[in-house]
Amino acid sequence: MKHRSLAKLLYVLGIVCLAVAAQGTALAQSQPSCTPANGSNFNGNAIAGGNFIWFNAVVKFKGIDRTVETSIGFFGSISFTSGSTTYEMNVPTGIITFSPTATEASTSFDGESWITVVPSSFSQNIFLSGLSFQVPAGGLAGGINPVTWSGMFITSDPKVTGQWQWGAAVYTQFSTEEAAVGAKPVDGDKANPYHNSDHAGTPENFKPYVTGGARGGGGSNWTGSYSGTAAACFIGPE
């Protein structure tokens, strides 16, 4: 079977990460319709020290060649300021693979990257990446603005386009080991191991511990409300 080489993608992704660190957003200048930064805000609820914020992002792609295996990489960072402290966090790399042979979506964490595989025909929201952040002692004030998640995409197929957004919800108990979160790979109750209506990125193993704060109100809002939608900025590997 023909495929877009995942090994090559990961190799180039590492090179591009170094380039972005040196050049900032300059690499997106060839795509004037997109910006790497997707900013929003937290709601008015203060967040207690020791609680966890689950940052999660989802994406929809168009232009996928359904006859071949296609992988898309994502790397990014989150930044915000509370009081006199600025927080800057690198987000684990996300690798999404569209597979003609997959019948069910899956997400795993390999210690460095989120690896999500979906059937090639899937066209709804897909989990992109997630990060758990334990709130330091003293907590965080409500209403933090802006909170900015910046990210770039890479794929070997120039026809692919995407739209992404992010959420953030607060949990009284969580895991700092991303592999234990149970992140839902896609929206809906079909083609994935969680047969419920939860959003992609829902931490299925910690749902009982959600509470209000960040971009969520608790209850059944396990990902937090989404930010605005941003066009994906792509860097070609060639």
N, C-alpha and C positions, 0 to 999 in steps of 0.2 A: 504494500500500500504506500502511495505517496504521502509525505507528511512534511509539515513545517518543523524543522529540527528544534526540539526543545533544548538540546545541549547547546546548539549555536545561540539560541535565544538567551539562555542564561549567561553564556560567555559574554555576549555583547551587552547584556544588561549590566554586568559588572563594570564594563568599560564606560558605559553611558552614565552610570551613577557617579563615577569619578569626574566625568566631564561636567555633569550638572552641578556638582559641588563647586567646581571651579568657575562655571559660567552663569549660574543661576538660571533665570528664565530665558536667556538668550537663545537657547535651542528651540524655543517655541515660536520664534519670530517668523518662521516660514509659514506658520499657520495663524494668520491674524484673527481667525474666528474663534480661537480657543485661548484660554489662559490656564496655566498650571494650578493657580490658587482658587480654591473654592471656600469662601468665607461665610460664616454665619455667626450665631450667638447662642449662649446658654440662657435658659429661662431664669426666673427670679428666685428659684429655690437655692438656698445655700447648701453646700455639700459637706457633710461631716468628715473630719479626718478619719482615716482608716477604711472608709468606703471605697468602692472601685467605680471608675468610669469605663464603660465598654464602648470604645470608639469603633464604628463599623461602617463600611462603605459598600455600595452596590453599583452595578453597571449593567447597561443594555448595549449590545453590539448590533450593528448592521453590516451587511456586505460580507458575511462569512461564507466561504466556499464550503458547501455542505458535503462535498465528495472527498475531501481530504482532512487530515488531522491538522488543526491550526491552533497554535499556542500564542497567547498574548500575555506580556509581562507588565507589571505595574510596580512602581516604587514611589515612596512619598514620605512626607513628614507632617506633623501636627504642631502648631504653635499657638500659644495664648499667654496673656499676662493677667495675673491676679495680684492686686496690691502692687508691691514693688518687685514681685518675682515673675520672671518670664520663663515659661516652660516650653522647651523644644524637644520633640520626641520623634525619632525615626520609626516609621511604620514597617512591619515585616513586608517583604516583597510578596506580591500576589501573582500567581501563575494560573491562568485559566486556559484549559485546553478543550476545544470543541472536537469531539470524537465521533466519527460515523458509526462506530461499533458500540458505543456506550448506550445503554438503555435506561440508566438511572444516574443522576448527578451525585457527586460525592465531594467532600472537602476534608482535607487532612492538613496537619501542620508538621513539617519535617525538622523543626528546630530553628529554622531560619525563614522559611517561606510558607505561605498558604498555598496549597496545591488543590485546585478545584477542576474537576472533569465534568463536562456536561454533554448530553447528546447534541449532535450537530444541528438538529432541528429546533433546539430551544431558543426562544427569542424574548423571554421575560427577564426580570431582575436576577442577577447572579451575584453572589457574595464575592467581593473584590479583595478586601483585606480587613483586618481587625487588630486592635491593640487594647489590652487591659492596663489601666493606669490606677495605681493605688494613691488615693488622696493623702497628702502629708498631714501630719499633726497640725491642728489649727484650722484645717478645712479650707474650702474655697468659697468666696462670696458668690451670691447669685448674680445673674445678669452679666456675666463676662462677655465682652464684645470688643473686638472680634475674636472668634475662634476659627483658625484657618487650617484647612487640610489641603496641602499642595501635593500634586502628583503628576507623573508622566507615564505614558504607555509606550510599549515597543512591540512590534510584530513584523514578520517578514512579508505580510500581505498588505500592499498599499491601498487596497479597496476597503479595508475595514474602518468603520467609524464607530464612535461610542458616545454615550451620555452617562455621567455618573453623579452620584450624590452620597452624602454621608449622614449618619446619625450618631447620637451618644446617649446612653442610658446609665443610670446609677444603680449599683448593687451593694447590698450590705455584706454579702459574702460572694466571693468570686475566686478565680484561680489566676495566678501569675504564669501558669503553664498553659499556653494557648491550646495545646493539644487536648486539654481536658475540658475545654469550653463546650464542645458539641455544636459548633457553628453550623447553622442550616445553610446548605449550598445554594438553594434557589427559592424563589417565591412559590407558594401554592402547595397543594397536597399531592401532586403527581410528579413522577420522574425524580423522586428523591426519598431518602430514608425516613423523613419525618412527614407523616401523613396528616398535616394540619394546615391551617391557613396563615401560619406565622410568616413574617417577612424573611427573606434571605438575610443571613447574618445574625438571626436570633440565637443567643447562647442557650440552647435547649437544656443543658444540664444545670442551669442556674436560674431558670425562670421564677422559682418561688421567692427569690431574694431581691427582686427588682423594687425600687422605691423612686420617689420623685427627685428630679434634679437633672442637670445638664440639658438635654433636649427632650427629656421624657417626664411623664407625670405619674409613673408607677402603673399599677393595675396590669393591663395586658400590653402596655407599650414597651416591649422588650428591647427594641432597637433605638428608641427615641425618635422623635419626629425628624424627617429628613430635611437637609439643607436644600437650597435651590439646586437645580440641575446644571451641570457644567459640561461643555463639550470636551471630550477626551483629546488631549494633546499627544500626538504620536511622534516617535522618533524612529525612523527607518534604520534597520540594522546594516544596510549596505553602505 
